[in-house]
Amino acid sequence: MNGPTRHLTWQELACKDGTGYPQKFVEDGRIYRLAQVFENIRRCLDDAPIKIHSAYRTIDYNRKVGGKPNSYHIQGMALDIDHIVMGPKYVQEFIQLNWMKLGVRGLGMYKNFTHIDIRPDKHLITWIGS
């Protein structure tokens, strides 16, 4: 299989520095939980393609791109996405209204993309990024 689900590939999940998605995060199942959230969002938004801007990040790469030291990207539990058809504002509003059903627990709202993650919180944590 090219990825954990039909619409999400291992290449998309790899760090942009060339490091693959860590096997330990496959073995503990977090990638399948994250991939299911991704598929839930895609299915609910007319099953149109979603571009992955960022997924897993190594600590060094995360630092290089200015990510937070405790980023869920480092833990393999976050995606920065861009819906090909619908703009970020629409996607963000949709996720805010449907976060529980979708399985999203972290929602970062940026001008050109949307951050989603599967942090262990029981409530949705949101923020507006620059």
C-alpha positions as CSV (number, residue, x, y, z in Angstrom):
1,M,0.0,0.0,0.0
2,N,1.3,3.5,-0.9
3,G,0.1,4.9,2.5
4,P,-2.0,4.3,5.6
5,T,-5.2,5.1,3.6
6,R,-6.3,5.4,0.0
7,H,-5.8,9.2,-0.2
8,L,-2.8,9.7,2.1
9,T,0.7,8.4,1.0
10,W,3.8,7.6,3.0
11,Q,5.6,10.2,0.8
12,E,3.1,12.9,1.9
13,L,3.6,12.0,5.5
14,A,7.5,12.1,5.4
15,C,9.4,15.0,6.6
16,K,10.4,17.6,4.0
17,D,14.1,16.9,4.9
18,G,13.7,13.4,3.4
19,T,13.2,11.5,6.7
20,G,10.5,8.9,6.4
21,Y,7.5,8.7,8.7
22,P,8.8,6.9,11.9
23,Q,8.0,3.2,12.1
24,K,7.4,3.5,15.9
25,F,4.4,5.8,15.1
26,V,3.0,3.3,12.7
27,E,3.4,0.5,15.2
28,D,1.6,2.5,18.0
29,G,-1.3,3.3,15.6
30,R,-1.2,7.1,15.7
31,I,-0.8,7.3,12.0
32,Y,-4.0,5.4,11.4
33,R,-5.9,7.7,13.8
34,L,-4.5,10.8,12.0
35,A,-5.2,9.2,8.6
36,Q,-8.8,8.5,9.6
37,V,-9.3,12.2,10.6
38,F,-7.8,13.2,7.2
39,E,-10.2,10.8,5.4
40,N,-13.2,12.1,7.5
41,I,-12.4,15.6,6.5
42,R,-11.9,14.7,2.9
43,R,-15.2,12.7,2.7
44,C,-17.2,15.4,4.3
45,L,-15.8,18.1,1.9
46,D,-17.1,16.5,-1.3
47,D,-14.2,14.0,-1.4
48,A,-12.1,16.5,-3.3
49,P,-8.2,16.3,-3.1
50,I,-6.4,17.8,-0.1
51,K,-2.8,18.9,-0.4
52,I,-0.5,18.1,2.5
53,H,1.9,21.0,3.2
54,S,3.5,19.4,6.2
55,A,3.1,16.2,8.2
56,Y,5.9,14.6,10.2
57,R,8.9,16.8,11.1
58,T,12.2,15.9,12.6
59,I,13.2,18.0,15.6
60,D,15.9,19.7,13.4
61,Y,13.5,20.4,10.5
62,N,10.8,21.7,12.9
63,R,13.3,24.1,14.4
64,K,14.5,25.2,10.9
65,V,10.9,26.1,9.8
66,G,10.1,27.9,13.1
67,G,7.8,25.3,14.5
68,K,7.0,25.1,18.2
69,P,9.4,23.0,20.2
70,N,6.5,20.7,21.4
71,S,4.8,20.6,17.9
72,Y,2.5,17.7,17.2
73,H,4.2,17.4,13.8
74,I,7.3,16.0,15.7
75,Q,5.1,13.4,17.3
76,G,3.6,12.4,13.9
77,M,0.1,13.6,15.0
78,A,-0.4,16.7,12.8
79,L,-1.0,17.7,9.2
80,D,-1.0,21.1,7.6
81,I,-3.6,20.8,4.8
82,D,-5.0,22.8,1.9
83,H,-8.3,21.7,0.3
84,I,-7.9,22.0,-3.5
85,V,-11.4,23.3,-4.1
86,M,-12.5,25.0,-0.9
87,G,-10.5,27.8,0.7
88,P,-8.9,27.6,4.1
89,K,-11.6,29.8,5.7
90,Y,-14.4,27.5,4.7
91,V,-12.4,24.4,5.7
92,Q,-11.6,25.9,9.1
93,E,-15.2,26.9,9.8
94,F,-16.4,23.5,8.8
95,I,-13.9,21.8,11.1
96,Q,-14.8,24.1,14.0
97,L,-18.4,23.1,13.7
98,N,-17.7,19.4,13.2
99,W,-14.5,18.8,15.2
100,M,-15.9,16.0,17.4
101,K,-17.4,14.0,14.6
102,L,-14.2,14.4,12.5
103,G,-11.8,13.5,15.3
104,V,-9.9,16.8,15.2
105,R,-8.5,18.1,18.6
106,G,-6.1,20.8,17.4
107,L,-7.1,23.4,14.8
108,G,-4.7,26.1,13.6
109,M,-6.2,28.6,11.3
110,Y,-3.8,30.2,8.9
111,K,-4.4,32.4,5.8
112,N,-3.1,29.8,3.3
113,F,-3.6,26.4,5.1
114,T,-5.2,24.6,8.0
115,H,-3.4,22.8,10.8
116,I,-5.1,19.7,12.2
117,D,-3.9,17.4,14.9
118,I,-5.0,14.6,17.1
119,R,-3.7,15.7,20.5
120,P,-5.1,13.9,23.5
121,D,-7.3,16.8,24.7
122,K,-11.0,16.1,25.1
123,H,-11.9,19.6,23.7
124,L,-10.9,21.4,20.5
125,I,-7.9,23.7,20.9
126,T,-7.8,26.5,18.3
127,W,-5.5,29.3,17.4
128,I,-5.0,31.8,14.6
129,G,-1.6,31.7,13.1
130,S,0.3,34.3,11.1
